Amino acid sequence: MDDDLVCRPLRSEELPAVAALRWQWVRELYGTPEAPLDEFVPRFVAWAQEAEATHHCLVLVRGRSVVGMSWLAVTERVPFPGAYERSSGDVQCTYVVPEERDRGLGGLLVDAVLE
């Protein structure tokens, strides 16, 4: 990994940048989303704030720019005899901006989330 690239937990002030990444990702895959970016960002931020107990985000940051993200959704599982409190994780929304791709950064994010 480059010296000026950092992988770390999301900071609350970076939520709008992460929302913009999510919007950009949808645009890449499906074309321009129905909801414009300026409508999507505050709704995404509100969702992320409400879901912070179950959804955890790691980001890749170069300088002050968020260039990648990966989310881990943690959910409770049905109890098992002898293991009454169980949970599982689901890696979601791993994305790296196009100009940072093809260098293993998506894999780095997934590895970090799994840790």
N, CA, C and O atoms as a DFTB+ gen file, in Angstrom:
460 C
 N C O
     1  1       0.854      -1.185       0.000
     2  2       0.000       0.000       0.000
     3  2       0.892       1.238       0.000
     4  3       1.950       1.259       0.630
     5  1       0.450       2.257      -0.711
     6  2       1.184       3.522      -0.771
     7  2       1.299       4.141       0.612
     8  3       0.429       3.954       1.463
     9  1       2.387       4.884       0.826
    10  2       2.590       5.540       2.117
    11  2       1.513       6.578       2.429
    12  3       1.209       6.820       3.597
    13  1       0.931       7.197       1.388
    14  2      -0.073       8.237       1.633
    15  2      -1.500       7.699       1.588
    16  3      -2.459       8.471       1.571
    17  1      -1.639       6.374       1.568
    18  2      -2.952       5.742       1.572
    19  2      -3.156       5.046       2.909
    20  3      -2.310       4.264       3.342
    21  1      -4.282       5.331       3.564
    22  2      -4.559       4.800       4.898
    23  2      -5.880       4.032       4.872
    24  3      -6.863       4.496       4.294
    25  1      -5.897       2.866       5.496
    26  2      -7.119       2.091       5.677
    27  2      -7.473       2.150       7.159
    28  3      -6.673       1.765       8.012
    29  1      -8.693       2.639       7.461
    30  2      -9.071       2.829       8.861
    31  2     -10.588       2.910       8.980
    32  3     -11.287       3.014       7.972
    33  1     -11.098       2.862      10.212
    34  2     -12.540       3.026      10.397
    35  2     -13.017       4.409       9.935
    36  3     -12.305       5.407      10.049
    37  1     -14.203       4.427       9.429
    38  2     -14.856       5.661       8.986
    39  2     -14.995       6.637      10.140
    40  3     -15.291       6.244      11.268
    41  1     -14.780       7.905       9.851
    42  2     -15.058       8.980      10.814
    43  2     -16.384       9.620      10.417
    44  3     -16.707       9.714       9.232
    45  1     -17.133      10.052      11.398
    46  2     -18.486      10.555      11.119
    47  2     -18.499      11.687      10.092
    48  3     -19.430      11.789       9.293
    49  1     -17.487      12.521      10.108
    50  2     -17.463      13.631       9.151
    51  2     -17.222      13.164       7.712
    52  3     -17.373      13.945       6.772
    53  1     -16.850      11.898       7.543
    54  2     -16.623      11.345       6.202
    55  2     -17.866      10.678       5.613
    56  3     -17.838      10.213       4.473
    57  1     -18.945      10.631       6.376
    58  2     -20.168      10.000       5.874
    59  2     -20.659      10.592       4.552
    60  3     -21.061       9.824       3.678
    61  1     -20.649      11.909       4.358
    62  2     -21.075      12.424       3.051
    63  2     -20.191      11.926       1.902
    64  3     -20.697      11.658       0.812
    65  1     -18.905      11.801       2.127
    66  2     -18.009      11.299       1.079
    67  2     -18.300       9.834       0.773
    68  3     -18.262       9.420      -0.385
    69  1     -18.590       9.054       1.806
    70  2     -18.923       7.642       1.606
    71  2     -20.267       7.529       0.871
    72  3     -20.426       6.674       0.000
    73  1     -21.215       8.376       1.216
    74  2     -22.492       8.391       0.503
    75  2     -22.272       8.694      -0.974
    76  3     -22.891       8.072      -1.837
    77  1     -21.400       9.640      -1.264
    78  2     -21.098       9.984      -2.656
    79  2     -20.454       8.799      -3.384
    80  3     -20.723       8.579      -4.565
    81  1     -19.608       8.039      -2.688
    82  2     -19.029       6.841      -3.297
    83  2     -20.120       5.839      -3.646
    84  3     -20.108       5.252      -4.728
    85  1     -21.058       5.645      -2.735
    86  2     -22.159       4.704      -2.989
    87  2     -22.976       5.149      -4.201
    88  3     -23.330       4.326      -5.044
    89  1     -23.272       6.419      -4.291
    90  2     -24.025       6.967      -5.423
    91  2     -23.248       6.773      -6.722
    92  3     -23.811       6.378      -7.743
    93  1     -21.941       7.059      -6.668
    94  2     -21.085       6.904      -7.846
    95  2     -21.059       5.447      -8.304
    96  3     -21.109       5.169      -9.502
    97  1     -20.982       4.529      -7.360
    98  2     -20.957       3.105      -7.677
    99  2     -22.232       2.697      -8.420
   100  3     -22.174       1.997      -9.431
   101  1     -23.381       3.141      -7.910
   102  2     -24.652       2.831      -8.563
   103  2     -24.670       3.427      -9.968
   104  3     -25.146       2.787     -10.906
   105  1     -24.163       4.629     -10.119
   106  2     -24.117       5.267     -11.444
   107  2     -23.259       4.463     -12.403
   108  3     -23.627       4.299     -13.566
   109  1     -22.119       3.956     -11.940
   110  2     -21.255       3.131     -12.784
   111  2     -21.964       1.870     -13.265
   112  3     -21.845       1.483     -14.427
   113  1     -22.704       1.235     -12.358
   114  2     -23.341      -0.043     -12.682
   115  2     -24.629       0.095     -13.474
   116  3     -24.881      -0.694     -14.385
   117  1     -25.447       1.087     -13.140
   118  2     -26.807       1.145     -13.674
   119  2     -27.161       2.427     -14.401
   120  3     -28.272       2.551     -14.915
   121  1     -26.255       3.375     -14.457
   122  2     -26.589       4.671     -15.022
   123  2     -26.991       5.629     -13.911
   124  3     -26.982       5.266     -12.735
   125  1     -27.335       6.829     -14.281
   126  2     -27.643       7.857     -13.289
   127  2     -28.799       7.418     -12.394
   128  3     -29.878       7.086     -12.885
   129  1     -28.570       7.415     -11.069
   130  2     -29.632       7.004     -10.141
   131  2     -30.839       7.930     -10.196
   132  3     -30.736       9.101     -10.563
   133  1     -31.992       7.367      -9.820
   134  2     -33.225       8.169      -9.776
   135  2     -33.083       9.327      -8.808
   136  3     -33.476      10.452      -9.119
   137  1     -32.523       9.061      -7.634
   138  2     -32.339      10.116      -6.640
   139  2     -31.063      10.886      -6.954
   140  3     -29.999      10.284      -7.094
   141  1     -31.156      12.205      -7.067
   142  2     -29.942      12.984      -7.310
   143  2     -29.007      12.920      -6.094
   144  3     -29.439      12.661      -4.971
   145  1     -27.744      13.157      -6.344
   146  2     -26.725      13.074      -5.296
   147  2     -27.078      13.940      -4.091
   148  3     -26.940      13.493      -2.952
   149  1     -27.529      15.166      -4.321
   150  2     -27.813      16.065      -3.196
   151  2     -29.019      15.608      -2.364
   152  3     -29.180      16.053      -1.227
   153  1     -29.852      14.745      -2.902
   154  2     -30.950      14.147      -2.133
   155  2     -30.479      12.875      -1.424
   156  3     -30.865      12.609      -0.285
   157  1     -29.647      12.102      -2.105
   158  2     -29.193      10.823      -1.561
   159  2     -28.269      10.989      -0.357
   160  3     -28.404      10.267       0.630
   161  1     -27.340      11.928      -0.431
   162  2     -26.320      12.062       0.621
   163  2     -26.930      12.236       2.015
   164  3     -26.569      11.475       2.913
   165  1     -27.828      13.190       2.244
   166  2     -28.345      13.328       3.610
   167  2     -29.154      12.118       4.074
   168  3     -29.147      11.786       5.259
   169  1     -29.843      11.466       3.158
   170  2     -30.603      10.263       3.551
   171  2     -29.661       9.122       3.893
   172  3     -29.910       8.376       4.841
   173  1     -28.579       8.977       3.131
   174  2     -27.595       7.948       3.429
   175  2     -26.929       8.224       4.775
   176  3     -26.756       7.312       5.584
   177  1     -26.561       9.463       5.011
   178  2     -25.923       9.840       6.276
   179  2     -26.847       9.511       7.447
   180  3     -26.402       8.954       8.451
   181  1     -28.128       9.853       7.324
   182  2     -29.090       9.554       8.392
   183  2     -29.195       8.047       8.611
   184  3     -29.212       7.580       9.750
   185  1     -29.265       7.285       7.513
   186  2     -29.326       5.824       7.637
   187  2     -28.086       5.306       8.366
   188  3     -28.206       4.512       9.299
   189  1     -26.896       5.746       7.949
   190  2     -25.644       5.266       8.545
   191  2     -25.575       5.600      10.030
   192  3     -25.095       4.793      10.826
   193  1     -26.045       6.766      10.402
   194  2     -26.044       7.138      11.818
   195  2     -26.991       6.253      12.617
   196  3     -26.680       5.873      13.746
   197  1     -28.133       5.926      12.046
   198  2     -29.090       5.051      12.730
   199  2     -28.598       3.600      12.792
   200  3     -28.943       2.870      13.722
   201  1     -27.804       3.183      11.817
   202  2     -27.359       1.795      11.711
   203  2     -25.955       1.567      12.266
   204  3     -25.382       0.497      12.060
   205  1     -25.391       2.548      12.964
   206  2     -23.995       2.424      13.375
   207  2     -23.735       1.263      14.334
   208  3     -22.597       0.806      14.439
   209  1     -24.757       0.776      15.034
   210  2     -24.555      -0.362      15.936
   211  2     -24.389      -1.669      15.166
   212  3     -23.784      -2.613      15.673
   213  1     -24.919      -1.731      13.954
   214  2     -24.878      -2.975      13.192
   215  2     -24.058      -2.906      11.907
   216  3     -23.669      -3.944      11.371
   217  1     -23.794      -1.719      11.413
   218  2     -23.067      -1.554      10.154
   219  2     -21.797      -0.738      10.405
   220  3     -21.850       0.406      10.856
   221  1     -20.677      -1.348      10.104
   222  2     -19.370      -0.745      10.375
   223  2     -18.637      -0.566       9.058
   224  3     -18.587      -1.479       8.233
   225  1     -18.072       0.608       8.866
   226  2     -17.418       0.937       7.603
   227  2     -15.933       1.198       7.814
   228  3     -15.531       1.897       8.744
   229  1     -15.131       0.621       6.929
   230  2     -13.719       0.966       6.831
   231  2     -13.544       1.753       5.545
   232  3     -14.219       1.494       4.549
   233  1     -12.641       2.705       5.576
   234  2     -12.387       3.530       4.397
   235  2     -10.913       3.497       4.029
   236  3     -10.041       3.265       4.866
   237  1     -10.670       3.734       2.759
   238  2      -9.324       4.014       2.268
   239  2      -9.266       5.510       2.033
   240  3     -10.119       6.071       1.345
   241  1      -8.266       6.154       2.601
   242  2      -8.138       7.602       2.483
   243  2      -6.771       7.937       1.916
   244  3      -5.746       7.465       2.407
   245  1      -6.772       8.762       0.870
   246  2      -5.536       9.305       0.310
   247  2      -5.570      10.800       0.554
   248  3      -6.399      11.517      -0.007
   249  1      -4.658      11.262       1.400
   250  2      -4.703      12.670       1.794
   251  2      -5.976      12.919       2.567
   252  3      -6.185      12.350       3.638
   253  1      -6.832      13.776       2.020
   254  2      -8.132      14.054       2.659
   255  2      -9.294      13.434       1.902
   256  3     -10.453      13.648       2.257
   257  1      -8.993      12.668       0.864
   258  2     -10.052      12.107       0.029
   259  2     -10.316      10.643       0.356
   260  3      -9.393       9.832       0.432
   261  1     -11.587      10.322       0.548
   262  2     -11.998       8.930       0.724
   263  2     -12.053       8.319      -0.671
   264  3     -12.818       8.771      -1.523
   265  1     -11.240       7.290      -0.901
   266  2     -11.150       6.680      -2.232
   267  2     -11.676       5.251      -2.260
   268  3     -11.715       4.626      -3.320
   269  1     -12.080       4.729      -1.110
   270  2     -12.621       3.378      -1.064
   271  2     -13.361       3.145       0.236
   272  3     -13.158       3.849       1.226
   273  1     -14.236       2.129       0.212
   274  2     -15.005       1.792       1.410
   275  2     -15.353       0.322       1.381
   276  3     -15.389      -0.309       0.325
   277  1     -15.609      -0.207       2.558
   278  2     -16.160      -1.546       2.698
   279  2     -16.932      -1.580       4.008
   280  3     -16.473      -1.066       5.028
   281  1     -18.096      -2.184       3.969
   282  2     -18.995      -2.236       5.120
   283  2     -19.102      -3.654       5.653
   284  3     -19.060      -4.616       4.885
   285  1     -19.239      -3.785       6.955
   286  2     -19.529      -5.052       7.598
   287  2     -20.845      -4.895       8.341
   288  3     -20.959      -4.080       9.256
   289  1     -21.841      -5.684       7.938
   290  2     -23.130      -5.701       8.629
   291  2     -23.107      -6.870       9.604
   292  3     -22.886      -8.012       9.202
   293  1     -23.330      -6.595      10.867
   294  2     -23.323      -7.620      11.908
   295  2     -24.760      -7.841      12.368
   296  3     -25.452      -6.895      12.746
   297  1     -25.199      -9.087      12.333
   298  2     -26.558      -9.422      12.748
   299  2     -26.533     -10.532      13.787
   300  3     -25.633     -11.371      13.808
   301  1     -27.540     -10.513      14.642
   302  2     -27.666     -11.567      15.643
   303  2     -28.158     -12.837      14.969
   304  3     -28.912     -12.796      13.997
   305  1     -27.712     -13.972      15.509
   306  2     -28.132     -15.260      14.984
   307  2     -28.989     -15.990      16.000
   308  3     -28.991     -15.653      17.183
   309  1     -29.698     -16.968      15.542
   310  2     -30.524     -17.806      16.404
   311  2     -29.608     -18.527      17.398
   312  3     -28.563     -19.044      17.004
   313  1     -29.985     -18.569      18.677
   314  2     -29.148     -19.247      19.673
   315  2     -28.936     -20.727      19.340
   316  3     -29.758     -21.373      18.690
   317  1     -27.820     -21.218      19.807
   318  2     -27.414     -22.613      19.639
   319  2     -27.160     -23.160      21.034
   320  3     -26.663     -22.418      21.882
   321  1     -27.476     -24.424      21.318
   322  2     -27.203     -24.959      22.659
   323  2     -25.740     -24.741      23.044
   324  3     -24.828     -25.221      22.371
   325  1     -25.539     -24.020      24.117
   326  2     -24.188     -23.709      24.576
   327  2     -23.616     -22.427      23.988
   328  3     -22.564     -21.964      24.429
   329  1     -24.284     -21.855      23.012
   330  2     -23.850     -20.594      22.396
   331  2     -25.101     -19.737      22.188
   332  3     -25.693     -19.708      21.109
   333  1     -25.473     -19.046      23.255
   334  2     -26.745     -18.328      23.247
   335  2     -26.667     -16.967      22.567
   336  3     -27.660     -16.480      22.025
   337  1     -25.509     -16.367      22.597
   338  2     -25.333     -15.078      21.928
   339  2     -24.409     -15.293      20.749
   340  3     -23.205     -15.491      20.906
   341  1     -24.991     -15.250      19.579
   342  2     -24.242     -15.498      18.345
   343  2     -24.482     -14.352      17.375
   344  3     -25.527     -13.703      17.411
   345  1     -23.533     -14.116      16.530
   346  2     -23.706     -13.115      15.494
   347  2     -22.971     -13.573      14.243
   348  3     -22.107     -14.449      14.288
   349  1     -23.333     -12.966      13.147
   350  2     -22.639     -13.231      11.890
   351  2     -22.412     -11.903      11.193
   352  3     -23.057     -10.902      11.503
   353  1     -21.492     -11.911      10.254
   354  2     -21.170     -10.696       9.521
   355  2     -21.342     -10.886       8.032
   356  3     -21.170     -11.987       7.507
   357  1     -21.674      -9.832       7.375
   358  2     -21.875      -9.816       5.932
   359  2     -21.087      -8.627       5.375
   360  3     -21.395      -7.473       5.673
   361  1     -20.081      -8.919       4.572
   362  2     -19.313      -7.843       3.943
   363  2     -20.171      -7.256       2.824
   364  3     -20.672      -7.979       1.963
   365  1     -20.330      -5.937       2.854
   366  2     -21.180      -5.255       1.887
   367  2     -20.484      -4.021       1.329
   368  3     -19.623      -3.426       1.977
   369  1     -20.865      -3.660       0.148
   370  2     -20.509      -2.364      -0.453
   371  2     -19.009      -2.085      -0.452
   372  3     -18.579      -1.015      -0.020
   373  1     -18.230      -3.012      -0.921
   374  2     -16.799      -2.753      -1.089
   375  2     -16.616      -2.051      -2.429
   376  3     -17.011      -2.573      -3.471
   377  1     -16.023      -0.882      -2.394
   378  2     -15.906      -0.052      -3.597
   379  2     -14.624       0.765      -3.523
   380  3     -14.258       1.289      -2.471
   381  1     -13.953       0.860      -4.665
   382  2     -12.759       1.698      -4.815
   383  2     -12.983       2.554      -6.056
   384  3     -13.448       2.053      -7.079
   385  1     -12.658       3.828      -5.972
   386  2     -12.847       4.720      -7.127
   387  2     -12.018       4.211      -8.302
   388  3     -10.950       3.630      -8.105
   389  1     -12.506       4.427      -9.527
   390  2     -11.839       3.865     -10.704
   391  2     -10.345       4.179     -10.822
   392  3      -9.562       3.319     -11.223
   393  1      -9.953       5.389     -10.478
   394  2      -8.544       5.775     -10.649
   395  2      -7.601       5.094      -9.648
   396  3      -6.382       5.190      -9.789
   397  1      -8.149       4.413      -8.648
   398  2      -7.329       3.713      -7.650
   399  2      -7.398       2.186      -7.816
   400  3      -6.827       1.453      -7.009
   401  1      -8.077       1.716      -8.832
   402  2      -8.283       0.281      -8.998
   403  2      -7.072      -0.435      -9.597
   404  3      -6.103       0.182     -10.040
   405  1      -7.175      -1.768      -9.589
   406  2      -6.183      -2.676     -10.184
   407  2      -4.859      -2.671      -9.436
   408  3      -3.798      -2.887     -10.022
   409  1      -4.935      -2.420      -8.126
   410  2      -3.726      -2.453      -7.292
   411  2      -3.969      -3.252      -6.006
   412  3      -3.163      -3.196      -5.077
   413  1      -5.083      -3.997      -5.953
   414  2      -5.359      -4.831      -4.795
   415  2      -6.007      -4.115      -3.630
   416  3      -6.075      -4.666      -2.532
   417  1      -6.488      -2.894      -3.844
   418  2      -7.048      -2.117      -2.727
   419  2      -8.401      -2.664      -2.253
   420  3      -8.710      -2.610      -1.063
   421  1      -9.196      -3.185      -3.175
   422  2     -10.456      -3.794      -2.775
   423  2     -10.214      -5.010      -1.877
   424  3     -10.912      -5.208      -0.883
   425  1      -9.225      -5.813      -2.239
   426  2      -8.854      -6.961      -1.406
   427  2      -8.328      -6.527      -0.051
   428  3      -8.592      -7.173       0.964
   429  1      -7.589      -5.441      -0.038
   430  2      -7.087      -4.905       1.225
   431  2      -8.256      -4.498       2.118
   432  3      -8.239      -4.774       3.317
   433  1      -9.257      -3.852       1.557
   434  2     -10.429      -3.460       2.334
   435  2     -11.166      -4.678       2.887
   436  3     -11.542      -4.701       4.059
   437  1     -11.369      -5.684       2.046
   438  2     -12.080      -6.881       2.495
   439  2     -11.295      -7.563       3.607
   440  3     -11.874      -7.965       4.616
   441  1      -9.991      -7.698       3.435
   442  2      -9.162      -8.309       4.492
   443  2      -9.277      -7.526       5.806
   444  3      -9.384      -8.114       6.882
   445  1      -9.254      -6.211       5.702
   446  2      -9.340      -5.373       6.900
   447  2     -10.700      -5.528       7.587
   448  3     -10.778      -5.593       8.813
   449  1     -11.762      -5.588       6.793
   450  2     -13.101      -5.759       7.368
   451  2     -13.202      -7.111       8.054
   452  3     -13.803      -7.215       9.123
   453  1     -12.629      -8.139       7.462
   454  2     -12.702      -9.475       8.056
   455  2     -11.910      -9.578       9.361
   456  3     -12.239     -10.379      10.235
   457  1     -10.874      -8.767       9.481
   458  2     -10.108      -8.754      10.735
   459  2     -10.950      -8.179      11.843
   460  3     -10.489      -8.080      12.980
